[in-house]
């Protein structure tokens, strides 16, 4: 059993979703569909992982000549 009220838990969950910084397409796609928050988090993390992988592929290590 949680020591938080239902309202407190809902507010915490809303705070988490607000921090995801959803793109406009994600808001248009998932807002009206009522996508569960856990799935939204997973989608955002997957998107961030893809962005990081793309950045790493283009990463060039530069050696300093000090």
N, CA, C and O of each residue as an XYZ file, in Angstrom:
264
protein
N       0.834     -1.175      0.000
C       0.000      0.000      0.000
C       0.884      1.246      0.000
O       1.901      1.302      0.691
N       0.486      2.220     -0.770
C       1.251      3.454     -0.881
C       0.909      4.408      0.262
O      -0.215      4.415      0.764
N       1.872      5.194      0.656
C       1.628      6.186      1.701
C       1.141      7.505      1.097
O       0.948      8.486      1.815
N       0.946      7.527     -0.209
C       0.456      8.720     -0.906
C      -1.010      8.537     -1.271
O      -1.478      7.416     -1.473
N      -1.719      9.641     -1.352
C      -3.124      9.586     -1.774
C      -3.176      9.406     -3.294
O      -2.183      9.600     -3.995
N      -4.348      9.035     -3.775
C      -4.539      8.854     -5.217
C      -4.236     10.158     -5.948
O      -3.605     10.149     -7.005
N      -4.682     11.267     -5.390
C      -4.438     12.567     -6.013
C      -2.948     12.894     -6.068
O      -2.467     13.416     -7.073
N      -2.218     12.593     -5.001
C      -0.771     12.834     -4.991
C      -0.068     11.981     -6.038
O       0.825     12.464     -6.733
N      -0.464     10.717     -6.156
C       0.137      9.835     -7.158
C      -0.159     10.316     -8.570
O       0.717     10.290     -9.434
N      -1.384     10.752     -8.808
C      -1.740     11.274    -10.125
C      -0.921     12.521    -10.450
O      -0.472     12.693    -11.583
N      -0.726     13.384     -9.464
C       0.079     14.590     -9.675
C       1.534     14.239     -9.972
O       2.156     14.857    -10.837
N       2.080     13.254     -9.264
C       3.461     12.827     -9.521
C       3.591     12.252    -10.926
O       4.566     12.525    -11.626
N       2.609     11.460    -11.335
C       2.628     10.866    -12.669
C       2.528     11.948    -13.736
O       3.216     11.881    -14.754
N       1.683     12.934    -13.513
C       1.566     14.048    -14.450
C       2.882     14.819    -14.548
O       3.277     15.236    -15.637
N       3.562     15.009    -13.413
C       4.863     15.680    -13.417
C       5.883     14.912    -14.258
O       6.658     15.513    -15.001
N       5.880     13.585    -14.140
C       6.806     12.753    -14.913
C       6.526     12.911    -16.403
O       7.449     13.118    -17.191
N       5.269     12.814    -16.787
C       4.911     12.935    -18.206
C       5.275     14.323    -18.722
O       5.753     14.453    -19.849
N       5.057     15.355    -17.920
C       5.404     16.718    -18.345
C       6.902     16.883    -18.544
O       7.322     17.660    -19.402
N       7.718     16.174    -17.776
C       9.171     16.274    -17.893
C       9.732     15.528    -19.105
O      10.903     15.693    -19.446
N       8.915     14.724    -19.746
C       9.398     13.943    -20.889
C       9.741     14.818    -22.085
O      10.443     14.373    -22.994
N       9.257     16.054    -22.099
C       9.529     16.960    -23.211
C       9.117     16.299    -24.525
O       9.933     16.114    -25.428
N       7.841     15.950    -24.610
C       7.325     15.258    -25.787
C       7.345     16.177    -27.000
O       7.054     17.369    -26.902
N       7.691     15.602    -28.138
C       7.675     16.365    -29.378
C       6.228     16.614    -29.793
O       5.307     15.975    -29.285
N       6.039     17.547    -30.719
C       4.680     17.864    -31.182
C       3.984     16.649    -31.774
O       2.790     16.450    -31.553
N       4.734     15.819    -32.538
C       4.095     14.634    -33.124
C       3.658     13.666    -32.041
O       2.614     13.026    -32.170
N       4.438     13.548    -30.979
C       4.081     12.622    -29.901
C       2.834     13.112    -29.177
O       1.973     12.312    -28.810
N       2.734     14.411    -28.973
C       1.551     14.958    -28.318
C       0.320     14.733    -29.193
O      -0.733     14.329    -28.699
N       0.457     14.997    -30.497
C      -0.669     14.792    -31.419
C      -1.049     13.319    -31.508
O      -2.230     12.974    -31.561
N      -0.047     12.463    -31.523
C      -0.280     11.017    -31.651
C      -0.833     10.398    -30.376
O      -1.814      9.656    -30.417
N      -0.215     10.698    -29.261
C      -0.513      9.976    -28.033
C      -1.474     10.699    -27.106
O      -2.116     10.067    -26.268
N      -1.582     12.014    -27.244
C      -2.494     12.761    -26.383
C      -3.935     12.284    -26.494
O      -4.540     11.895    -25.495
N      -4.492     12.312    -27.714
C      -5.881     11.883    -27.862
C      -6.086     10.383    -27.638
O      -7.183      9.948    -27.286
N      -5.027      9.595    -27.842
C      -5.150      8.140    -27.704
C      -5.132      7.706    -26.243
O      -5.534      6.587    -25.921
N      -4.674      8.575    -25.368
C      -4.591      8.201    -23.959
C      -3.568      7.111    -23.712
O      -3.812      6.190    -22.933
N      -2.420      7.209    -24.375
C      -1.353      6.231    -24.211
C      -0.934      6.167    -22.744
O      -0.736      7.204    -22.111
N      -0.797      4.961    -22.202
C      -0.381      4.837    -20.802
C       0.977      5.497    -20.567
O       1.857      5.408    -21.423
N       1.160      6.153    -19.427
C       2.420      6.856    -19.135
C       3.651      5.970    -19.243
O       4.687      6.420    -19.733
N       3.563      4.725    -18.801
C       4.730      3.837    -18.876
C       5.156      3.639    -20.324
O       6.350      3.588    -20.622
N       4.182      3.528    -21.223
C       4.514      3.370    -22.644
C       5.117      4.653    -23.206
O       6.046      4.599    -24.011
N       4.593      5.814    -22.787
C       5.169      7.085    -23.224
C       6.622      7.201    -22.796
O       7.472      7.618    -23.582
N       6.911      6.835    -21.560
C       8.285      6.882    -21.066
C       9.164      5.981    -21.912
O      10.260      6.379    -22.307
N       8.697      4.768    -22.197
C       9.470      3.822    -23.003
C       9.724      4.383    -24.400
O      10.837      4.273    -24.913
N       8.710      4.980    -25.018
C       8.860      5.553    -26.358
C       9.871      6.695    -26.363
O      10.705      6.792    -27.263
N       9.793      7.554    -25.356
C      10.717      8.687    -25.285
C      12.144      8.200    -25.063
O      13.074      8.698    -25.698
N      12.326      7.234    -24.171
C      13.675      6.710    -23.920
C      14.234      6.022    -25.159
O      15.420      6.159    -25.457
N      13.395      5.286    -25.885
C      13.845      4.656    -27.133
C      14.277      5.716    -28.144
O      15.298      5.565    -28.815
N      13.495      6.783    -28.248
C      13.840      7.862    -29.180
C      15.159      8.516    -28.785
O      15.994      8.799    -29.645
N      15.349      8.755    -27.502
C      16.605      9.356    -27.038
C      17.783      8.425    -27.304
O      18.856      8.882    -27.699
N      17.594      7.118    -27.091
C      18.656      6.142    -27.384
C      19.031      6.175    -28.861
O      20.210      6.091    -29.205
N      18.036      6.298    -29.731
C      18.308      6.371    -31.168
C      19.082      7.635    -31.510
O      20.012      7.603    -32.315
N      18.694      8.749    -30.897
C      19.404     10.001    -31.148
C      20.851      9.915    -30.687
O      21.753     10.398    -31.372
N      21.075      9.311    -29.544
C      22.436      9.149    -29.020
C      23.253      8.255    -29.936
O      24.418      8.547    -30.209
N      22.655      7.164    -30.417
C      23.360      6.256    -31.332
C      23.749      6.985    -32.615
O      24.854      6.798    -33.123
N      22.846      7.817    -33.143
C      23.157      8.579    -34.350
C      24.304      9.555    -34.099
O      25.194      9.705    -34.936
N      24.275     10.205    -32.960
C      25.353     11.140    -32.637
C      26.683     10.415    -32.490
O      27.717     10.915    -32.933
N      26.660      9.233    -31.868
C      27.897      8.469    -31.680
C      28.479      8.003    -33.006
O      29.699      7.929    -33.152
N      27.623      7.687    -33.975
C      28.116      7.241    -35.280
C      28.854      8.354    -36.000
O      29.774      8.097    -36.776
N      28.458      9.572    -35.746
C      29.085     10.709    -36.411
C      30.176     11.343    -35.551
O      30.776     12.344    -35.944
N      30.430     10.771    -34.392
C      31.404     11.310    -33.462
C      32.815     11.076    -33.990
O      33.165      9.969    -34.399
N      33.605     12.121    -33.974
C      34.994     12.027    -34.403
C      35.856     12.442    -33.206
O      35.686     13.526    -32.647
N      36.775     11.565    -32.828
C      37.647     11.898    -31.719
C      38.790     12.759    -32.223
O      39.453     12.421    -33.204
N      39.011     13.861    -31.553
C      40.066     14.784    -31.935
C      41.133     14.739    -30.837
O      40.847     14.944    -29.657
N      42.359     14.466    -31.259
C      43.447     14.432    -30.285
C      44.029     15.827    -30.170
O      44.250     16.525    -31.159
N      44.267     16.201    -28.935
C      44.863     17.514    -28.707
C      46.380     17.416    -28.822
O      46.999     16.461    -28.353
N      46.934     18.385    -29.430
C      48.393     18.391    -29.619
C      49.101     19.239    -28.567
O      49.977     20.033    -28.909
N      48.744     19.088    -27.312
C      49.362     19.907    -26.242
C      50.777     19.489    -25.968
O      51.435     20.068    -25.105
